[in-house]
Amino acid sequence: MNKWLHSWAAPMVFYDRAGRLLLPLWMLAVVLTGIGVVWGLFLAPADYLQGDAFRIIYVHVPSAWMAMFVYMFMASAALVALVWRVKLAEVLARESAPIGAVFTALALATGSLWGKPMWGTWWVWDARLTSVLLLLFLYLGFIGLQSAIDDRRLAARAGAVLALVGVVNIPIIHYSVVWWNTLHQGASVSRLDAPAIDPSMLWPLLLVAAGFTSYFGALLLLRARLEILAREAGRRWVAERLQVAEQ
């Protein structure tokens, strides 16, 4: 396993292998998200309480899931970079942060659009909403810290500390609706007994979530490859790859 991981960590090897994964991941993202959105918006039945307003969950919920997933991915990569000084892990942590920030902002925006007709207000200082807003600030802080320090290795170490400290916010987001009395509804999909959502509504939600995950993977690999080219500029293998791309 260690040999396999180290083989992937080599910039040239990762660049080539990631390039072969891009097209399948983009295709999965388009197909899964497209099917899920069409199914959820036009074929799934309306909610018996919320009516058609519930359909915003097909963007809101996968975005919220991805906001937490990407942060855990970023923090894990940052930990590897901090402990084992793996340059590829630094790149993955750095390039995943903007994607996670966009997912978090999308979750907050769609949540506000849903909250206005359901709660009568765009925003409340609810435990779930506040902790997700804090997550956005953690992403922005990580991005700002990376940009403020010219030395990339030093920036990676400083960002790793911030990312790891921020991990404590993830269980707070997840369990906020259990620990505190909040307006936000409780878990509907991740319940231990059974999802409290009809399969006709659940399946398109899961498809969109899978599509968003594929999108994250494709965009991350694309950004990471560009960052590797910038870091490895001047290396012979970079010149060879660029020459092939121009032909």
LUMSE-556751 format. One record per atom (N, C-alpha, C): residue in one letter; x, y negated, z. Coordinates in steps of 0.001 Angstrom, whole numbers, padded with zeros to 6 digits, always signed. Example, Ala and Ser with C-alpha at 12.3 -4.5 7.8 and 13.67 -1.06 7.14 Angstrom:
<torvos>
a+013190+005690+007800a+012300+004500+007800a+013200+003300+007800s+012850+002250+007080s+013670+001060+007140s+012900-000030+007870
</torvos>
This chain:
<torvos>
m+000821+001204+000000m+000000+000000+000000m+000856-001255+000000n+001906-001271+000872n+002783-002433+000926n+003481-002663-000408k+003908-001570-001051k+004562-001696-002349k+003607-002303-003375w+002361-001880-003351w+001356-002407-004276w+001116-003892-004027l+001016-004295-002746l+000789-005685-002413l+001965-006555-002839h+003175-006065-002600h+004347-006845-002976h+004468-006962-004499s+004018-005930-005218s+004072-006015-006676s+003119-007087-007187w+001977-007232-006536w+001018-008268-006922w+001520-009651-006534a+002314-009737-005462a+002742-011037-004952a+003771-011719-005837a+004436-010981-006706a+005397-011589-007621a+004653-012521-008565p+005068-013793-008683p+004322-014773-009495p+004066-014315-010926m+005076-013763-011581m+004916-013353-012968m+003906-012211-013077v+003997-011246-012181v+003084-010096-012215v+001660-010551-011936f+001486-011390-010908f+000146-011878-010585f-000432-012666-011751y+000370-013509-012368y-000099-014331-013490y-000642-013448-014615d+000087-012405-014962d-000338-011522-016051d-001574-010715-015677r-001566-010131-014484r-002704-009295-014077r-003955-010129-013863a-003796-011301-013281a-004951-012171-013076a-005555-012604-014401g-004712-012819-015397g-005206-013194-016713g-006104-012140-017328r-005788-010869-017056r-006617-009786-017603r-007951-009658-016878l-008029-010192-015676l-009271-010101-014902l-010227-011257-015165l-009728-012312-015765l-010544-013516-015910l-011818-013286-016722l-011692-012721-017908l-012871-012544-018763l-013927-011654-018115p-013567-010469-017556p-014609-009662-016893p-015297-010398-015747l-014535-011169-014981l-015137-011882-013860l-016067-012998-014340w-015658-013724-015386w-016541-014757-015936w-017826-014147-016468m-017703-013018-017156m-018889-012357-017694m-019819-011886-016585l-019252-011288-015542l-020062-010864-014403l-020769-012056-013765a-020052-013148-013618a-020630-014334-012992a-021826-014843-013784v-021682-014920-015089v-022765-015435-015937v-023960-014481-015937v-023698-013191-016120v-024784-012210-016230v-025534-012073-014908l-024804-011861-013813l-025448-011639-012513l-026195-012880-012039t-025547-014038-012161t-026218-015273-011738t-027424-015566-012624g-027283-015365-013925g-028395-015624-014838g-029596-014750-014540i-029357-013444-014373i-030466-012525-014071i-031096-012873-012733g-030269-013120-011734g-030789-013427-010402g-031602-014701-010369v-031126-015743-011043v-031842-017024-011036v-033173-016913-011783v-033168-016283-012957v-034413-016119-013721v-035406-015273-012932w-034933-014180-012350w-035802-013316-011548w-036371-014088-010366g-035493-014803-009648g-035938-015509-008454g-036868-016673-008749l-036582-017436-009806l-037374-018626-010088l-038689-018334-010792f-038721-017268-011605f-039901-017059-012456f-040645-015745-012204l-039962-014741-011669l-040603-013430-011537l-040945-013058-010096a-040141-013505-009144a-040418-013184-007743a-041711-013861-007294p-042488-013211-006428p-043739-013830-005961p-043462-015024-005056a-044409-015928-004991a-044286-017091-004108a-044407-016653-002651d-043756-017372-001766d-043841-017081-000337d-045239-017440+000174y-045752-016636+001106y-047134-016845+001549y-047283-018100+002412l-046187-018620+002973l-046240-019845+003756l-045670-021051+003008q-044501-020853+002393q-043792-021969+001768q-044163-022181+000305g-044867-021221-000287g-045208-021332-001693g-043967-021247-002566d-043930-022014-003629d-042797-021990-004543d-041584-022732-004000a-041760-023509-002931a-040635-024266-002365a-039547-023338-001843f-039908-022094-001530f-038920-021162-000988f-037854-020806-002013r-038131-021020-003301r-037229-020559-004362r-035863-021230-004325i-035747-022301-003582i-034440-022948-003464i-033442-022053-002736i-033940-021012-002063i-033031-020099-001362i-032096-019391-002335y-032499-019280-003610y-031663-018553-004563y-030405-019329-004941v-030327-020581-004521v-029083-021340-004616v-028530-021605-003212h-029416-021973-002301h-028982-022366-000958h-028319-021226-000182v-028979-020098-000123v-028451-019003+000698v-027138-018444+000148p-027041-018117-001157p-025731-017659-001661p-024633-018703-001476s-024961-019972-001603s-023960-021022-001388s-023482-021023+000056a-024412-020864+000992a-024040-020828+002408a-023189-019592+002715w-023567-018445+002151w-022750-017240+002334w-021343-017457+001791m-021252-018032+000584m-019946-018243-000035m-019123-019263+000740a-019765-020258+001324a-019039-021246+002117a-018276-020568+003245m-018914-019610+003924m-018250-018903+005018m-017261-017862+004497f-017635-017160+003431f-016750-016137+002873f-015448-016745+002374v-015555-017847+001640v-014355-018477+001089v-013462-018996+002213y-014077-019517+003271y-013251-020002+004387y-012476-018857+005023m-013130-017721+005221m-012435-016571+005800m-011340-016077+004869f-011590-016110+003564f-010559-015750+002600f-009388-016726+002698m-009688-018017+002741m-008639-019033+002833m-007819-018864+004106a-008510-018642+005221a-007804-018479+006492a-006949-017204+006496s-007447-016131+005884s-006673-014893+005811s-005423-015079+004964a-005570-015748+003820a-004412-016028+002976a-003425-016935+003695a-003950-017922+004420a-003080-018826+005173a-002321-018076+006254l-002960-017104+006891l-002291-016298+007915l-001148-015493+007306v-001402-014870+006154v-000350-014114+005467v+000815-015035+005100a+000487-016224+004613a+001528-017182+004234a+002323-017639+005448l+001642-017829+006577l+002303-018314+007784l+003202-017259+008411v+002738-016019+008434v+003476-014949+009123v+004536-014336+008225w+004155-014015+006978w+005067-013296+006094w+005704-014181+005011r+005359-015470+004994r+005951-016430+004054r+005774-015983+002595v+004606-015472+002265v+004324-015040+000896v+003836-016250+000098k+004564-016619-000938k+004219-017808-001717k+002861-017677-002392l+002550-016479-002874l+001262-016291-003531l+000116-016558-002561a+000276-016155-001305a-000759-016406-000300a-000942-017908-000089e+000159-018656-000127e+000054-020110-000024e-000783-020666-001174v-000521-020169-002376v-001245-020631-003552v-002735-020310-003429l-003052-019086-003026l-004454-018674-002927l-005200-019481-001871a-004556-019743-000736a-005195-020546+000300a-005439-021966-000199r-004432-022536-000842r-004536-023914-001338r-005626-024051-002398e-005693-023105-003318e-006610-023228-004448e-008027-022783-004119s-008213-022044-003039s-009574-021633-002665s-010314-022724-001905a-009571-023641-001275a-010207-024661-000442a-011185-025549-001209p-010819-026117-002367p-011799-026950-003083p-013051-026192-003501i-012893-024918-003846i-014060-024119-004236i-014983-023947-003035g-014407-023629-001890g-015206-023473-000676g-015894-024765-000278a-015203-025887-000466a-015804-027180-000129a-017026-027464-000995v-016943-027109-002280v-018082-027326-003189v-019262-026442-002790f-018991-025180-002467f-020070-024295-002016f-020724-024839-000752t-019914-025350+000175t-020450-025888+001421t-021302-027123+001163a-020819-028022+000307a-021589-029215-000032a-022894-028838-000718l-022848-027828-001576l-024057-027368-002262l-025053-026785-001270a-024563-026040-000290a-025444-025477+000737a-026108-026589+001548l-025351-027613+001898l-025922-028729+002657l-026940-029499+001825a-026619-029740+000549a-027521-030510-000310a-028833-029764-000547t-028748-028491-000880t-029973-027723-001136t-030762-027507+000150g-030054-027398+001270g-030753-027287+002549g-031542-028547+002864s-030980-029705+002531s-031690-030962+002741s-032915-031061+001834l-032767-030618+000576l-033903-030639-000348l-035034-029745+000153w-034673-028631+000786w-035690-027741+001342w-036256-028311+002631g-035407-028951+003430g-035836-029445+004727g-036845-030576+004648k-036761-031402+003603k-037681-032539+003490k-039138-032106+003440p-039534-031158+002558p-040945-030750+002561p-041304-029822+003726m-040327-029072+004243m-040629-028119+005306m-040604-028755+006692w-039619-029618+006953w-039457-030241+008265w-039893-031699+008291g-040081-032273+007105g-040452-033673+007037g-039275-034623+007127t-038051-034123+007025t-036865-034974+007103t-035731-034322+006318w-034816-035171+005816w-033688-034650+005055w-032642-034001+005955w-032553-034459+007204w-031461-033993+008060w-031867-034043+009523v-031478-033040+010262v-031588-033044+011724v-030264-032532+012274w-029935-032965+013477w-028686-032497+014087w-028927-031140+014733d-029344-030231+013889d-029588-028839+014260d-028248-028116+014393a-028184-027100+015246a-026926-026395+015479a-026377-025791+014188r-027227-025178+013369r-026773-024569+012126r-026274-025651+011153l-027047-026702+010982l-026669-027754+010041l-025388-028459+010478t-025283-028731+011780t-024104-029437+012284t-022845-028600+012132s-022940-027312+012404s-021762-026443+012285s-021349-026267+010827v-022312-026259+009904v-021954-026183+008477v-021316-027498+008031l-021810-028628+008543l-021181-029913+008236l-019743-029930+008745l-019520-029368+009927l-018157-029262+010453l-017294-028403+009539l-017881-027357+008967l-017142-026513+008029l-016680-027326+006826l-017547-028194+006320l-017160-029052+005201l-015990-029950+005592f-016034-030504+006804f-014936-031355+007271f-013636-030555+007405l-013740-029292+007798l-012544-028453+007886l-011934-028232+006503y-012786-027963+005533y-012292-027826+004155y-011603-029117+003699l-012274-030250+003913l-011717-031520+003467l-010428-031850+004213g-010372-031501+005499g-009153-031711+006260g-008005-030876+005736f-008290-029624+005382f-007267-028743+004820f-006764-029295+003490i-007701-029730+002634i-007318-030282+001334i-006496-031557+001512g-006943-032431+002426g-006224-033673+002662g-004836-033438+003210l-004699-032461+004094l-003399-032141+004675l-002447-031609+003614q-002958-030777+002720q-002130-030248+001644q-001643-031370+000725s-002508-032346+000485s-002158-033438-000422s-001236-034463+000230a-001301-034574+001554a-000543-035612+002255a+000922-035242+002466i+001251-033968+002391i+002622-033508+002645i+003244-033073+001325d+004338-033703+000952d+004979-033426-000336d+005630-032047-000381d+006229-031631+000739d+006867-030310+000812d+005771-029242+000850r+005668-028451-000206r+004573-027482-000303r+004660-026399+000761r+005851-025973+001128r+005980-024935+002158r+005547-025483+003515l+005949-026730+003820l+005531-027364+005068l+004032-027620+005074a+003503-028049+003929a+002059-028276+003817a+001287-026982+004030a+001817-025885+003492a+001146-024591+003655a+001109-024172+005115r+002213-024396+005838r+002249-024016+007256r+001303-024888+008085a+001289-026189+007810a+000393-027082+008546a-001071-026746+008247g-001363-026490+006975g-002726-026124+006602g-003163-024810+007206a-002220-023872+007329a-002548-022566+007903a-002990-022704+009353v-002316-023566+010104v-002685-023768+011504v-004097-024329+011603l-004392-025334+010773l-005735-025914+010773l-006783-024885+010370a-006498-024106+009327a-007459-023100+008859a-007735-022053+009925l-006702-021617+010618l-006875-020574+011628l-007633-021103+012845v-007379-022338+013230v-008141-022931+014336v-009616-023042+013960g-009875-023388+012693g-011254-023564+012248g-012057-022285+012137v-011394-021135+012184v-012105-019855+012078v-013140-019705+013182v-012893-020326+014328v-013830-020216+015447v-015206-020756+015068n-015279-021603+014057n-016563-022173+013649n-017434-021180+012883i-016828-020167+012283i-017606-019222+011467i-018634-018444+012299p-018231-017799+013426p-019274-017138+014226p-020283-018112+014816i-019873-019356+015054i-020827-020351+015546i-021907-020597+014499i-021490-020718+013227i-022473-020903+012148i-023419-019703+012096h-022843-018514+012118h-023647-017304+011937h-024639-017101+013092y-024183-017306+014320y-025027-016995+015476y-025725-018217+016066s-025596-019373+015423s-026188-020593+015977s-027694-020471+016162v-028359-019769+015240v-029816-019631+015336v-030221-018663+016435v-029259-017904+016956v-029522-016969+018052v-029177-017606+019393w-028053-018310+019430w-027574-018889+020685w-028334-020132+021120w-028873-020881+020148w-029559-022131+020477w-030951-022158+019855n-031807-023011+020406n-033137-023217+019861n-033031-024200+018702t-033132-023689+017472t-032922-024520+016289t-034150-024491+015381l-034228-025496+014504l-035290-025516+013492l-035019-024514+012385h-033752-024239+012144h-033381-023328+011058h-033885-021927+011358q-034435-021267+010359q-034978-019929+010563q-033867-018933+010860g-034228-017837+011505g-033259-016811+011851g-032870-015966+010667a-032043-014948+010937a-031547-014078+009868a-032700-013302+009239s-032695-013251+007908s-033708-012491+007181s-033126-011309+006434v-031859-011406+006038v-031227-010363+005227v-030310-009484+006047s-029535-010069+006964s-028496-009324+007686s-028973-008746+009007r-030269-008546+009169r-030770-007923+010385r-030358-006463+010437l-030115-005959+011657l-029631-004589+011814l-030697-003563+011484d-031964-003873+011765d-033011-002883+011517d-033374-002823+010034a-033806-003940+009492a-034173-004005+008070a-034335-005455+007684p-034031-005812+006450p-034201-007202+006018p-035657-007633+006127a-035894-008836+006682a-037255-009346+006819a-037643-010123+005574i-037428-009532+004427i-037737-010166+003161i-038100-009067+002173d-039118-009304+001392d-039583-008296+000448d-038515-008001-000613p-038379-006722-001011p-037363-006385-002021p-037476-007196-003308s-038699-007582-003698s-038865-008368-004919s-038235-009748-004794m-038055-010215-003563m-037366-011475-003316m-035900-011255-002968l-035609-010109-002360l-034245-009833-001890l-033283-009546-003031w-033716-008732-004001w-032798-008317-005059w-032264-009472-005896p-033102-010417-006317p-032523-011555-007047p-031574-012378-006194l-031834-012444-004895l-030936-013162-003992l-029559-012500-003957l-029560-011166-003883l-028300-010424-003856l-027563-010535-005188l-028316-010569-006299l-027686-010710-007611l-026996-012067-007750v-027664-013122-007294v-027047-014448-007358v-025814-014494-006467a-025900-013872-005291a-024744-013839-004391a-023567-013122-005043a-023848-012007-005723a-022787-011285-006434a-022236-012129-007580g-023109-012855-008263g-022667-013736-009339g-021787-014861-008824f-022164-015455-007700f-021358-016516-007094f-019997-015982-006659t-019985-014746-006150t-018716-014139-005733t-017804-013926-006931s-018377-013453-008035s-017597-013274-009263s-017083-014619-009774y-017921-015633-009684y-017514-016975-010101y-016342-017464-009262f-016430-017255-007960f-015328-017642-007076f-014042-016931-007463g-014148-015620-007713g-012965-014865-008093g-012348-015369-009385a-013188-015635-010379a-012679-016108-011667a-012048-017491-011544l-012734-018397-010863l-012218-019757-010738l-010947-019786-009899l-010902-018969-008849l-009701-018913-008015l-008502-018412-008810l-008697-017340-009581l-007595-016807-010381l-007126-017834-011404l-008075-018555-012009l-007703-019575-012988l-006889-020681-012329r-007364-021178-011202r-006644-022245-010494r-005288-021755-010004a-005240-020526-009513a-003978-019981-009003a-002952-019833-010124r-003400-019396-011297r-002475-019264-012425r-001901-020620-012826l-002729-021655-012827l-002242-022990-013166l-001259-023495-012116e-001546-023227-010858e-000635-023648-009791e+000693-022903-009879i+000650-021631-010211i+001885-020854-010363i+002726-021400-011504l+002069-021764-012611l+002808-022359-013727l+003508-023641-013295a+002823-024441-012471a+003421-025698-012001a+004596-025430-011072r+004441-024433-010192r+005507-024131-009232r+006701-023451-009886e+006436-022654-010902e+007504-021881-011536e+008013-022547-012821a+007644-023810-013032a+008078-024513-014239a+009601-024473-014352g+010076-024172-015546g+011516-024050-015753g+012002-022620-015786r+011180-021702-015265r+011539-020287-015328r+011343-019764-016744r+012147-018795-017089r+012102-018265-018450r+010766-017629-018770w+010215-016900-017817w+008964-016196-018091w+007817-017182-018325v+007860-018349-017673v+006832-019355-017888v+006906-019888-019312a+008111-020178-019764a+008290-020660-021135a+007800-019632-022145e+008052-018352-021871e+007603-017301-022780e+006089-017227-022824r+005424-017316-021659r+003958-017244-021628r+003337-018452-022333l+003895-019621-022129l+003367-020810-022764l+003571-020762-024273q+004695-020195-024697q+004958-020073-026125q+003949-019137-026778v+003631-018039-026105v+002635-017096-026614v+001258-017739-026691a+000917-018550-025656a-000387-019197-025620a-000549-020212-026744e+000536-020844-027156e+000480-021853-028221e+000348-021238-029620q+000708-019968-029746q+000666-019314-031068q-000757-018939-031463
</torvos>
